[in-house]
């Protein structure tokens, strides 16, 4: 599955001076402040040095980013990457420039699986199920084939679900990348709350409003598929609607805590489970003015459920015995900071590891489903969803009530 919202510029240039200043700042941050137990960040200069040829040849922001992130990937960690100025701006603004579609690669084009509300694509009457075969007379096979600048029009050749072919002119413009949380019902007894992110666009008020509606449901499916995570406080807020107030859900393990453990307990600094159990500083669910949900809970995840979504899924599994349905989550759970670099670039780097309340390190391991189920291969609206079907079946068999261990 490939779901994208194309950025406006495919190949902005980058100068040697900018590259040098960005790398100099990155070197200081990574070697001084990055931390994950057992990882030697002092090796960064050698790692980036191995990409010298690619860095020297990189004449666009994207090529520069590719070379840098290839070097960062040698750490074997998640939550360490560099973002281009366009990407950094889009995250902060919750908007970008493009057509406003989410797509799925097909052999004969790009299949539209979602149209962003109020986007240029919606105005041009593109619909889920439309197949984009050409852009300005040239075949399209990759998201980059749809990229262009704000105000720039493109003529698309579109094959509809009825096999009729039409041409559509779309003028690229800014559109919101925010996907609001949603609630839907499966019959009268089961509700599904879809939470697409815990990042800056997470809407606490909207989530609370949806949970008020869900309160009457006997069963609740928490759909965290494709949720890449985000801000820890938002995860804690969400869990505060499902778990008793201040329920301990895990432990952040930073350098200070590890040093304390070594000094006070003379323990093994690599034994994260023991450090988590020893620590008196726990991550907890937030206090909420709403009553805690009282029904049965199941959780849906997939390989794109990462970071905060994995923290939430593991917390519900461990504290509510909520069955997890889907495929193994991303295993991308490090606490990281997003910091500015010169010329609008940003760096995401880790400062803390995490273990669940029962001592599971999620980084590199992920949340293993209790019931394996695959996402729809082509997730068009109305497509049969095995994950939801199996979640409903699991709940009907008697998921344990809130508060059970």
C-alpha positions in Angstrom: 0.0 0.0 0.0 1.3 3.5 -0.9 -0.7 6.4 0.4 0.7 9.8 -0.4 -0.1 13.5 -0.5 2.5 14.9 -3.0 4.6 17.8 -2.0 4.6 20.8 -4.3 8.2 20.8 -5.4 10.0 17.7 -6.7 13.5 19.1 -7.1 14.4 22.3 -5.3 18.1 23.0 -5.6 20.6 22.9 -2.7 24.0 24.6 -2.6 27.3 23.3 -1.2 27.3 26.0 1.5 23.8 25.0 2.7 24.8 21.3 2.8 27.9 22.1 4.9 26.0 24.2 7.4 23.2 21.6 7.8 25.7 18.8 8.3 27.7 20.8 10.8 24.7 21.5 12.9 23.5 17.8 12.6 26.9 16.6 13.7 26.8 18.6 16.9 23.3 17.6 17.8 23.7 13.9 17.1 27.1 13.4 18.8 26.1 15.5 21.8 22.4 14.9 22.5 21.2 11.8 20.8 20.7 8.8 23.2 19.5 5.2 22.9 20.8 2.6 25.4 23.6 0.7 23.8 24.0 2.9 20.7 27.3 4.8 20.0 26.3 8.1 18.4 29.9 9.2 18.3 30.3 7.1 15.2 28.2 9.6 13.2 31.1 11.4 11.5 32.3 8.1 10.0 28.8 7.1 8.9 28.1 10.4 7.1 31.6 10.3 5.7 30.7 7.0 3.9 28.2 8.9 1.9 30.6 11.6 0.7 30.2 10.9 -3.0 26.4 11.0 -2.8 26.5 14.1 -0.8 28.9 15.9 -3.2 26.7 14.9 -6.2 23.4 15.9 -4.5 22.2 19.1 -6.1 18.5 19.0 -5.0 17.0 19.0 -1.5 15.6 15.5 -2.1 18.9 14.0 -3.2 20.7 15.6 -0.2 18.0 14.2 2.1 18.4 10.7 0.6 22.1 10.7 1.2 21.8 12.0 4.8 19.0 9.6 5.7 20.9 6.6 4.2 23.8 7.4 6.6 21.3 7.8 9.5 19.8 4.5 8.7 23.1 2.7 9.5 22.3 3.3 13.2 19.5 0.7 12.8 17.0 2.9 14.6 13.7 4.6 13.9 13.1 8.2 14.8 16.3 9.6 13.4 15.9 11.4 10.0 16.2 14.7 8.3 13.3 16.5 6.7 13.4 18.9 3.8 12.1 22.4 4.2 8.9 21.5 2.3 8.2 18.5 4.6 9.0 20.6 7.7 6.6 23.3 6.7 3.9 20.9 5.8 4.0 19.3 9.2 3.8 22.6 11.1 1.1 24.0 8.9 -0.9 20.8 8.5 -1.1 21.6 4.8 0.8 21.1 1.6 0.3 21.8 -2.1 -0.9 19.2 -4.6 -3.9 17.5 -6.1 -5.3 16.3 -2.8 -5.5 12.5 -3.3 -4.3 9.4 -1.6 -3.2 6.8 -4.1 -2.3 3.2 -4.6 0.2 2.0 -7.2 -1.2 -0.2 -10.0 0.5 -1.7 -13.0 -1.5 0.6 -15.3 -1.5 3.8 -13.3 -2.3 5.3 -9.9 -5.6 4.3 -8.2 -7.3 7.0 -6.2 -8.4 5.6 -2.8 -9.2 8.8 -1.0 -10.0 12.4 -2.1 -9.2 15.1 0.5 -12.2 17.2 1.3 -12.1 20.8 -0.2 -9.1 19.9 -2.3 -8.5 20.6 -6.0 -9.1 16.9 -6.7 -12.6 17.1 -5.1 -13.4 20.2 -7.0 -12.4 18.4 -10.2 -14.8 15.5 -9.2 -12.1 12.9 -8.9 -13.5 9.9 -6.9 -12.1 6.9 -5.0 -11.8 4.1 -7.6 -10.6 6.4 -10.4 -7.4 5.3 -12.1 -5.0 8.0 -13.1 -3.2 6.8 -16.3 -1.7 9.9 -17.7 -0.6 13.4 -16.6 -0.2 16.0 -19.5 -0.2 13.1 -21.9 2.6 11.2 -20.2 2.0 7.8 -18.4 2.0 8.0 -14.6 3.5 5.2 -12.5 4.9 6.9 -9.4 3.7 9.7 -7.1 6.4 11.9 -8.4 4.6 12.0 -11.7 1.9 14.1 -10.1 4.1 16.6 -8.4 4.2 20.3 -9.4 4.0 23.8 -8.1 1.1 25.7 -6.6 -1.1 27.2 -9.3 0.3 24.8 -11.9 -2.5 22.9 -13.8 -2.2 19.3 -15.0 -4.5 17.5 -17.4 -5.2 14.0 -16.1 -6.4 11.0 -18.1 -8.8 9.2 -15.8 -10.3 5.7 -16.2 -13.4 5.4 -14.0 -14.7 2.3 -12.1 -17.1 1.9 -15.1 -14.1 1.8 -17.5 -15.1 5.0 -19.1 -12.1 7.3 -19.9 -12.3 11.1 -19.3 -9.8 14.0 -19.1 -9.8 16.2 -16.0 -7.9 19.5 -15.5 -6.7 20.0 -12.0 -4.9 23.1 -10.7 -2.6 22.3 -7.8 -3.3 24.2 -4.7 -2.7 24.1 -0.9 -4.9 21.6 0.9 -5.1 20.3 4.5 -3.2 17.2 5.4 -5.2 16.9 8.6 -7.4 13.8 8.6 -10.0 14.3 11.4 -10.8 11.4 13.8 -14.0 9.5 12.9 -16.5 7.3 14.6 -18.6 4.7 12.8 -20.9 1.9 13.8 -21.0 -1.8 13.1 -24.5 -2.7 14.0 -26.0 -1.1 17.1 -23.6 -2.5 19.7 -20.1 -1.9 18.2 -18.4 1.5 17.5 -15.1 2.1 15.7 -13.0 5.1 16.5 -10.5 5.9 13.8 -7.5 7.8 15.2 -5.2 8.6 12.3 -2.4 10.4 14.2 -1.3 11.5 17.6 0.8 14.3 16.1 0.1 18.1 16.1 -3.3 17.7 14.3 -4.7 15.3 16.9 -8.0 17.0 18.0 -8.6 16.3 21.7 -12.0 18.1 21.7 -13.1 16.1 18.7 -11.9 12.8 20.2 -13.8 13.5 23.4 -16.9 14.3 21.5 -16.6 11.1 19.6 -16.0 9.1 22.8 -19.2 10.6 24.3 -21.1 9.2 21.3 -19.3 5.8 21.7 -20.1 5.6 25.4 -23.4 3.8 24.7 -21.6 1.1 22.7 -21.1 -2.3 24.3 -18.0 -2.8 22.2 -15.3 -0.3 20.9 -12.7 -1.0 18.2 -9.8 1.4 18.4 -8.5 1.6 14.9 -4.8 2.7 14.9 -3.9 1.4 11.5 -1.6 3.7 9.6 -1.3 5.9 12.6 2.4 6.9 12.8 2.3 8.2 16.3 3.1 11.7 17.4 3.0 13.7 20.6 3.2 11.7 23.9 0.7 14.0 25.6 -1.9 13.2 23.0 -1.4 9.5 23.6 -1.9 10.0 27.3 -5.0 12.1 26.6 -6.5 9.3 24.5 -5.7 6.6 27.0 -7.2 8.7 29.7 -10.6 8.1 28.0 -10.2 4.3 28.2 -8.1 3.6 31.3 -8.6 4.6 34.9 -6.9 8.0 35.7 -3.1 7.9 36.1 -2.8 4.2 35.1 0.9 3.5 34.6 1.5 2.3 31.0 5.2 2.2 30.7 8.6 3.9 31.3 10.8 6.2 29.3 14.4 5.2 29.7 16.8 8.0 29.2 20.5 8.5 30.0 19.9 10.0 33.4 17.7 7.1 34.5 20.2 4.5 33.3 23.1 6.3 35.1 21.0 6.4 38.3 20.3 2.7 37.9 23.9 1.9 37.5 24.9 4.1 40.5 22.2 3.0 42.9 21.6 -0.6 41.9 24.9 -1.5 40.2 22.6 -3.1 37.6 23.1 -4.0 33.9 22.5 -0.8 31.8 21.3 -3.0 28.9 18.5 -4.7 31.0 15.7 -2.3 30.0 13.0 -4.4 31.5 14.7 -4.3 34.9 15.3 -0.6 34.6 11.7 0.0 33.8 10.5 -2.1 36.7 12.9 -0.3 39.1 12.0 3.3 38.0 9.6 5.2 40.1 8.8 7.6 37.1 6.1 6.1 34.9 4.2 7.2 31.9 0.6 7.4 32.9 -2.8 7.9 31.3 -4.1 11.5 31.7 -7.0 12.6 34.0 -10.2 13.2 32.1 -13.4 15.0 32.8 -15.3 12.3 30.8 -16.2 9.0 32.4 -13.9 6.2 31.4 -15.4 4.0 28.6 -16.9 0.9 30.2 -17.4 -1.5 27.4 -15.3 -4.1 25.7 -12.2 -2.9 23.7 -10.3 -4.3 20.8 -7.4 -2.6 18.9 -6.6 -2.7 15.2 -3.0 -2.2 14.1 -0.8 -2.8 11.0 2.8 -2.4 9.9 2.3 1.4 9.6 1.1 1.8 13.2 4.1 3.4 14.9 5.5 5.2 17.9 2.6 6.6 20.0 0.1 4.3 18.3 2.1 1.3 19.5 2.3 2.7 23.0 -1.5 3.1 23.0 -2.1 -0.4 21.6 0.3 -2.1 24.1 -1.2 -0.1 27.0 -4.8 -1.3 26.1 -3.6 -4.8 25.6 -1.7 -5.0 28.9 -4.3 -3.1 31.0 -7.6 -4.1 29.5 -6.7 -7.4 28.0 -7.9 -5.8 24.8 -7.3 -8.1 21.8 -5.0 -6.7 19.1 -6.2 -7.5 15.6 -4.2 -7.0 12.4 -0.5 -7.4 11.6 2.6 -6.6 13.7 3.1 -2.9 14.3 6.1 -1.0 13.1 8.4 -1.4 16.1 9.3 2.3 15.9 9.0 3.5 19.5 11.7 6.0 20.6 11.1 9.4 22.1 12.6 11.9 19.8 12.9 15.6 19.4 12.3 17.6 16.1 14.8 20.4 16.0 15.5 23.1 13.3 18.5 23.0 11.1 19.7 25.8 8.7 17.6 26.8 5.8 14.4 25.3 7.0 15.5 21.7 7.3 14.7 19.8 10.5 16.2 16.8 12.3 14.4 14.2 14.2 16.7 12.4 16.7 16.1 10.0 19.6 16.7 10.9 23.3 14.8 8.2 25.1 13.8 4.5 24.8 10.6 3.0 26.1 9.3 -0.2 27.7 5.7 -1.1 28.4 4.3 -1.7 31.9 5.2 -5.3 31.5 8.7 -4.6 30.3 8.4 -5.1 26.6 10.7 -2.9 24.5 8.7 -1.8 21.5 11.5 -0.4 19.5 12.5 -3.2 17.0 9.8 -5.5 18.4 6.4 -3.9 17.9 3.1 -5.0 19.1 2.2 -8.6 18.1 -1.4 -9.1 17.2 -3.5 -11.7 19.1 -5.5 -12.3 15.9 -3.7 -11.9 12.5 -5.7 -10.2 9.8 -4.7 -8.5 6.6 -5.8 -5.0 5.5 -7.7 -4.8 2.3 -5.3 -4.9 -0.7 -7.1 -1.9 -2.2 -8.8 0.0 0.6 -11.5 1.7 -1.3 -14.6 2.8 0.6 -17.0 -0.1 1.1 -14.3 -2.8 0.7 -14.6 -5.8 2.9 -12.2 -5.3 5.9 -11.0 -8.5 7.4 -9.4 -6.7 10.3 -12.6 -5.1 11.4 -14.6 -8.3 10.8 -12.2 -10.3 13.0 -12.2 -7.5 15.7 -16.0 -7.7 15.8 -15.8 -11.5 16.0 -13.2 -11.3 18.8 -15.4 -8.9 20.8 -18.5 -11.0 20.3 -16.6 -13.9 21.9 -16.2 -11.9 25.1 -13.4 -9.4 25.4 -12.7 -8.6 29.0 -14.2 -5.5 30.6 -12.3 -2.4 31.4 -10.2 -2.8 34.5 -9.5 -6.5 33.9 -5.9 -7.7 34.0 
